């Protein structure tokens, strides 16, 4: 059975940007506001938490807002 997601809307993200910490999107996806531990000034990033072989893992999915990727030379 699928889990309900706590989908953050653009308005919800704008409100979350004022509070440091982890803000759940649901399904293991978080918007982290602040430094490495979510405290103090720093960057905003998406984080995915999951378990692999019984161990908790974290995957950094990039910053918020997403920065455009640089074009590869010759592309």
N, C-alpha and C positions, 0 to 999 in steps of 0.2 A: 504494500500500500504506500502510495506517495505521501511524503510529508508536505504539510502546508508551508509555503514560503512567506516570509515577512517582508515582501518586496518593498524596497526603499524607492520612493518616487523622487523626482527632482526636488520637489518641495521638502521631502523628508531628509534628503542629503544636505540641502542648504541649512536646515535646522540642526542636523548632526554636526556640521562643520564648526559650530560654536562650542561643542562639548568634546574634550579629549576623551579617548577611550575606544573600545571596540563596539561597533554598532552592527547588530546581526541583520543579515539579509535572509537568512534561512538556509538550510541544507549545508551548513559548514562555511558559508561565505560571509565575510565580515568586512566592513569599511573601518579601517583603523585611522583615527585622527590623533596626531601627535608623534612623539619620538618612538623609539624602538619598542618601548613598553606601553605606548599609548598615553604617556603622561608628558606634559610640557609641550613647548612649541616644537614643531617639526613638520614632517610631510603627511600627506593623506595617501593611503594606499589600500588596495584590495588584498585580502588575505584569505586563503582557503585552508581550513583545518580538516584533517582526515586521519584515518588509521591505516597503517600498512604493516602487515605481519604483527599485529597486536601492539604496535608502537604509534604514539601520536606524532603526526608530522604536520608541518606548516609549509604552505607554498605561497610565495609572494607573487601576486598576479599583475603588479604594476601600480603606478600612481593614479591619483584622481585629481583633476580630470586627466583623461588619457592624453598623453602627448603624441603628436603625429610622428610616425616612424620616419627616420631619414631614408631617403632613397639610396639604394646601392649604386656605386659607380657603374656606369654603363647600362643602367636599367632604363 
